[in-house]
Amino acid sequence: MNFLNKLQESFISNASKNALCINDIYYTYEALSDCVLNIRKIIQTQIPPEEKLIGLVANDDLETYATIFALWFESKAYIPINPTAPKDRNTEIFKLTKSVYVFDSKKKSLYSTDFTILSLLSNEEVSKNHTLKTISYTKSNTAYILFTSGSTGKPKGIPISFENLNALLSALGNDNEYSLNSSDRCLQMYDLTFDASLTAFMPAFLAGACSYTVPSDSIKYFYIFKLMQKYDLTVLKMVPSIIYYLRPYFSEINQPSVRYCVFGGGKLFEDIVKEWITCVPNSKIYNHYGPTECTVCSTYYTYVSGDSNKSHNGVLSIGKPLAGIDYIIINNEGNILENNEAGELCLSGEQLTKGYWKNEKLNNTLFFNTQLENGETKHFYKTGDICFREDGGNLMYVERKDFQVKIRGFRVELGEIEFHVKNIVTKENLTVIDVNSSDGNNEIALVIEGNAFDTSTLFDHLQVKLPNYMIPTQTHFLNQLPHNINGKLDRKKLRELITKK
């Protein structure tokens, strides 16, 4: 599949249908296509052909989505930054990629003193006698670069090529279990700097469906509740944390219109899915897994109603790889492990990035070549995720490698502690993290969202189920667990909060 050609075909064949709903305003595919053409004209007349990496202030509007497609149609890459993130960090990202040109749909851009700002002129008219030319692209060309937090304090860039993205969209498009159509109404809750946004809006646009976005300044779970009820959404793609915040409203949610519900970007616990399925009784539920380095989604698991699901410590399996993805599980010495042996999951395939942006040290650490049993040598990426393959071939997620902590010399999986806590504390959102004690040693802290309550029954249970060194020595109650803009738990912020208490 050439996803750009398919996108072009979708724009033409679905011209009169709605492509986007932003703040309750609909935009058709014709409006989106016209906007793309205007921006392509700007690119062709104002950006030199040799400039391939273009900055993008990721606002939630028609122009921003159109800019992504216009850049792709001109074989250029977008480097998105969040408009609410610190200006210095965003400026550093653009400078790391040597981006000279930045698209910003706002009238006054914060970045006008450092970069050439381009925007769509509201009075620009496009000829109606137009057709989009057939698109061809060089597979190795970069489609986008996403920047994530780096351990050195500098953001690390992950370039994804057209080949990587095409492989992902082809694999999703060939999945008979998950097939969108032009009548679908799809949730797009993600910030455009989060790679999961690609698997929210791209399948929708390729199918001629309508994407309903969530404003960045909204309370996400509340706005999603509103969209589901007002528009009878049919496709939901969410981070797992959202349904924890929706949990108090489960009795009010009855959405038989939902056909697909896809989770990704965090651990998905089986117990809450059993409750959630009553809210979306006609929906298939999937658990997606994948690092940004392997283009969003690498494996998926299909939830089965009832008690026949695969899970480990209460966490649903991340399933089996998409077509074109290879994986191995290795120990600390780099040896490939057998079934039911936990180690670090490593991924390979057409979706895998060639490496981090101008970071040879990290590339040499996390990417490696190895020879498989069939004699083939493949390039792999160390995900940092501890997993094992059960006998049925499903991958079971254990924990992040860097969430394995040593307590009194013992290696501890924090997920195992969470599992036993959740057997008693069944309704509250919670997490377990390691913190430094006053004497410089590691301790385990249990953090529960909500009002304080008597935990004696819980700790009596833990005394029976866990060795002493795995029992939390601190318990904290917070009004709300901190999450980043993408809905993932912010562990750094959480440590800061409980340290101040």
Secondary structure, DSSP 4 states (H G I P E B T S, - for coil): --HHHHHHHHHHHTTTSEEEEETTEEEEHHHHHHHHHHHHHHHHHHS-TT--EEEEE--SSHHHHHHHHHHHHTT-EEEEE-TTS-HHHHHHHHHHTT--EEE--SSS-TTTTTSEEE---TT----SS--PPPP---TTSEEEEEEE--TTSS-EEEEEEHHHHHHHHHHHHT-TTS---TT-EEEE-S-TTSTHHHHHHHHHHHHT-EEEE--TTS-HHHHHHHHHHHH--SEEEE-THHHHHHGGGGGG---TT--EEEE-SS--BHHHHHHHTTTSTT-EEEEEE--GGG-S-SEEEE--SSS---EETTEEP-BEEPTTEEEEEE-TT-PBP-TT--EEEEEEETTS-S--TT-HHHHHHHEEEEE-TTS-EEEEEEEEEEEEE-TTS-EEEEEEGGGEEEETTEEEEHHHHHHHHHTTS-SS-EEEEEEE-TTS-EEEEEEEESS----HHHHHHHHHHS-GGGS-SEEEEESS--B-TTS-B-HHHHHHHHHH-
